[in-house]
C-alpha cells in the first residue's frame, strides 16, 4: 500500500504543468475579477499616513476615484497583478501539496500543524520570488500619472531607487503570504474534511463554496494588519511625510503610535470584500480545473 501511495507522486512533466497551471489560472481569474477592490484597498490603506482622523469609507472613496480619475483608474496595475497572479498563484497553491507530502514523510502525520507549515512555506517562497510584481502593482495603483505601462514603471523604479527597491516590503509580504496561505489552505482543507464528516455534503460545488467562504473569512482576519504594513513599505516615497519605515516591525509600531490600533486595519473592509470572493473564485475554479485535468481535489 505504501509503495502504491508513493508511486502517485512519480509525476510526468504534463502533470507538473497541470498542477501549477490550474493553480495559476484560477488565481489570475479571481484577481482579474476583484482587482478594482484591490485598488480601493491600497487607497484606503494610504489615508492619513501618520495621522489620526475620520477616514473616508470604501463606497465614498470609490465614487471619488471614478469621478476624479475615471473608471479606468480602478484597473491601474492590472497587468503586473495578472502576471504576478499566474506566477504567485501557481507557486502558492502548487507547492502546498508537495510540501504537505514531504512533511507527511518526515513526521508521519497530516494534522493541522503540518497543513499550516506547508501553507506558510509555499506562500513565503512564492512571494519572495514575485515581490517585484507586487511592488510594481502597488506603485501603479497609487500613481494616477503612470500611463506608460508596467515596463516603463519598472525601469523608472530601478533607475531612480535602485534594483533593491523592487524588493521593498518583502519581509512583511512574505509574512503576510505565509499567514494567508497557511490560514487559507489549512482552513479550506480542514473545513472540507469536517463538512464531509459531519454533514451530507460530498466533493462538489457546494462543498467547495462553503469551505472557501470559511477560508476567506479566517484569512482576512489574520492578514489585514500585515497587508497594511506591506503596502506602506512598498509606497515609502509616497508616504515620506510620515518618515521612513526601517522595517515591518518599525512600520507597525509607527502606525500604532501615530494612527492608533485601528490604523492597522485601514482598508480592512476592502480587504474582506476582495479576499472573500477571491478565495471563493480561486478554490471553486481550481477544483473544477483540477477535475478537468485529471487531478484529485485539494
C-alpha positions in Angstrom: 0.0 0.0 0.0 2.9 2.3 0.9 4.6 1.6 -2.4 1.3 2.3 -4.3 0.9 5.6 -2.5 4.5 6.7 -3.3 4.1 5.9 -7.0 1.3 8.5 -7.2 4.0 11.2 -6.6 6.1 10.0 -9.5 4.7 12.5 -12.0 5.4 13.5 -15.6 6.1 16.9 -17.0 2.5 17.3 -18.1 1.3 16.5 -14.5 3.6 19.3 -13.2 2.2 21.7 -15.8 -1.3 20.8 -15.0 -0.7 21.0 -11.2 0.8 24.5 -11.3 -1.2 25.7 -14.3 -4.6 25.1 -12.8 -3.5 27.0 -9.6 -2.1 29.9 -11.6 -5.1 30.2 -13.9 -7.6 30.1 -11.0 -5.8 32.8 -9.0 -5.4 35.0 -12.2 -9.1 34.7 -12.9 -10.0 35.7 -9.3 -7.5 38.6 -9.4 -9.0 40.0 -12.6 -12.5 40.0 -11.2 -11.6 41.5 -7.9 -8.9 44.0 -9.0 -10.9 47.2 -8.5 -11.4 46.2 -4.9 -7.6 45.8 -4.6 -7.1 49.4 -5.9 -9.5 50.7 -3.4 -7.9 48.7 -0.6 -4.5 50.3 -1.3 -6.0 53.8 -1.5 -7.8 53.2 1.9 -4.6 52.0 3.5 -2.8 55.2 2.4 -5.3 57.5 4.1 -4.0 59.9 6.8 -0.5 58.4 6.9 1.0 59.3 10.3 -2.3 61.0 11.5 -5.5 60.2 13.3 -8.8 61.4 12.0 -12.0 60.4 10.3 -11.5 58.0 7.3 -13.3 58.0 4.0 -15.3 54.8 3.6 -15.0 52.4 0.7 -18.2 53.4 -1.0 -17.5 57.1 -0.9 -13.9 56.6 -2.0 -14.9 54.5 -5.0 -17.2 57.3 -6.1 -14.5 59.9 -5.6 -12.0 57.9 -7.6 -14.3 57.3 -10.5 -15.4 60.9 -10.6 -11.9 62.4 -10.5 -9.9 59.8 -12.3 -12.4 57.8 -14.4 -13.4 54.2 -14.4 -10.1 53.1 -15.8 -8.4 54.1 -12.6 -10.0 51.1 -10.9 -7.8 48.9 -13.2 -4.5 50.6 -12.6 -1.7 48.0 -12.2 -3.8 45.2 -13.7 -1.1 43.9 -16.0 1.5 43.3 -13.2 -1.3 42.0 -11.0 -2.2 39.3 -13.5 1.4 38.4 -14.2 2.1 38.1 -10.5 -1.1 36.0 -10.1 -0.1 33.4 -12.6 3.4 33.0 -11.0 2.5 33.6 -7.4 -0.8 31.7 -7.5 0.8 28.8 -9.3 3.6 28.5 -6.8 1.5 29.3 -3.7 -1.2 26.7 -4.4 1.0 24.4 -6.4 3.7 24.0 -3.7 1.2 23.2 -0.9 0.5 19.6 -1.7 4.2 18.6 -2.3 5.1 20.4 0.9 2.4 18.6 2.8 3.5 15.3 1.3 7.2 15.9 2.4 6.0 16.8 5.9 3.9 13.7 6.0 7.0 11.6 5.1 9.1 13.4 7.7 6.6 13.5 10.6 4.3 10.7 9.6 1.3 13.0 10.1 -1.1 15.2 8.2 -2.6 17.1 11.1 -3.5 20.8 11.1 0.0 21.9 12.1 1.5 20.1 9.1 -1.0 21.9 6.8 -0.2 25.3 8.4 3.5 24.7 8.0 3.1 23.6 4.4 0.9 26.6 3.5 3.3 29.0 5.2 6.3 27.6 3.3 4.6 27.7 -0.1 3.3 31.3 0.5 6.6 32.7 1.7 8.6 31.2 -1.2 6.0 32.3 -3.8 6.1 35.9 -2.5 9.9 36.1 -2.3 10.1 35.2 -6.0 7.3 37.6 -7.2 7.8 40.6 -4.9 8.9 43.0 -7.8 5.5 42.4 -9.5 3.7 43.3 -6.2 5.8 46.5 -5.8 5.0 47.5 -9.4 1.3 46.8 -9.0 1.0 48.8 -5.8 3.0 51.8 -7.2 0.8 51.9 -10.3 -2.4 51.7 -8.3 -1.3 54.9 -6.4 0.3 56.7 -9.3 -2.5 58.0 -11.5 0.0 59.7 -13.8 1.6 56.3 -14.7 0.2 55.7 -18.2 3.3 54.4 -19.9 2.9 50.8 -18.8 4.5 48.4 -16.3 7.8 48.0 -18.2 8.4 51.8 -18.1 7.4 52.0 -14.5 9.8 49.1 -13.5 12.7 50.8 -15.4 11.9 54.1 -13.6 11.9 52.5 -10.2 15.1 50.6 -10.8 16.9 53.7 -12.2 15.7 56.2 -9.6 15.7 54.0 -6.5 17.9 51.0 -7.5 17.0 47.4 -8.2 16.7 46.7 -4.4 13.6 48.9 -4.4 11.7 46.1 -6.3 12.1 44.1 -3.1 10.8 46.7 -0.7 8.5 45.3 1.9 9.5 41.7 1.0 9.7 40.8 4.7 6.1 41.7 5.6 5.0 40.5 2.2 6.4 37.1 3.0 5.0 37.1 6.5 1.6 38.1 5.1 1.7 35.5 2.3 2.8 32.8 4.7 0.0 33.6 7.1 -2.5 34.0 4.2 -1.6 30.7 2.6 -1.4 28.8 5.9 -4.7 30.1 7.1 -6.4 29.9 3.7 -5.3 26.5 2.6 -5.3 24.8 6.1 -8.7 26.2 6.9 -10.1 25.2 3.5 -8.6 21.7 3.8 -9.8 21.2 7.4 -13.3 22.7 6.6 -13.7 20.3 3.7 -12.9 17.3 5.9 -15.2 18.5 8.7 -18.1 19.2 6.4 -17.7 15.8 4.7 -17.6 14.1 8.1 -20.4 15.9 9.9 -22.8 17.0 7.0 -24.3 15.3 4.0 -22.0 17.3 1.7 -19.7 15.5 -0.7 -17.0 16.6 -3.2 -18.6 19.2 -5.4 -19.5 22.8 -5.9 -21.5 23.3 -2.6 -18.7 21.8 -0.5 -16.0 23.9 -2.3 -18.1 27.1 -2.0 -18.8 26.8 1.8 -15.3 25.7 2.6 -13.9 28.7 0.6 -16.2 31.2 2.4 -14.9 29.9 5.8 -11.4 30.1 4.5 -11.7 33.6 3.1 -13.1 35.0 6.4 -10.4 33.5 8.5 -7.6 34.6 6.2 -8.9 38.2 6.1 -8.8 38.5 9.9 -5.4 37.0 10.1 -3.7 39.1 7.4 -5.2 42.6 7.4 -2.5 44.2 9.6 0.4 42.6 7.7 -1.2 43.7 4.4 -1.4 47.3 5.5 2.3 47.3 6.7 3.4 45.7 3.4 1.6 48.4 1.4 3.1 51.2 3.5 6.6 49.9 3.0 6.2 49.4 -0.8 5.0 53.0 -1.0 7.7 54.6 1.1 8.3 57.5 -1.3 4.6 58.3 -1.4 4.4 58.3 2.4 7.7 60.1 3.2 5.8 62.8 5.2 5.5 60.2 8.0 9.2 59.4 8.0 11.0 56.4 6.6 10.0 53.0 8.0 13.1 50.9 8.8 11.3 47.5 8.6 7.9 45.9 9.1 8.0 46.0 12.9 9.0 49.7 12.9 6.2 50.4 10.5 3.7 48.6 12.6 4.9 50.5 15.7 4.8 53.8 14.0 1.2 53.2 12.8 0.1 52.1 16.3 1.8 55.2 17.8 0.5 57.8 15.3 -2.7 56.4 14.0 -3.9 54.0 16.8 -4.8 50.3 16.7 -7.4 50.9 14.1 -4.7 52.1 11.7 -3.5 48.5 11.3 -7.0 47.7 9.9 -7.3 50.6 7.5 -8.8 49.1 4.3 -10.0 46.1 6.3 -13.5 46.1 4.8 -12.0 46.4 1.3 -9.6 43.5 2.1 -12.5 41.3 3.2 -14.7 42.4 0.3 -11.9 41.5 -2.1 -10.4 38.5 -0.4 -13.6 36.6 0.4 -14.9 36.4 -3.2 -11.3 36.0 -4.5 -10.9 32.9 -2.2 -14.2 31.5 -3.3 -13.5 32.0 -7.0 -9.9 30.7 -6.7 -10.9 27.4 -4.9 -14.1 26.7 -6.8 -12.4 27.3 -10.1 -9.2 25.5 -9.1 -11.1 22.4 -8.0 -13.0 22.4 -11.3 -9.9 22.8 -13.4 -8.1 20.1 -11.4 -11.0 17.8 -12.1 -10.8 18.5 -15.9 -7.0 17.9 -15.8 -7.5 14.6 -14.1 -6.0 15.7 -10.7 -7.5 14.9 -7.4 -9.3 17.5 -5.3 -7.3 19.6 -2.9 
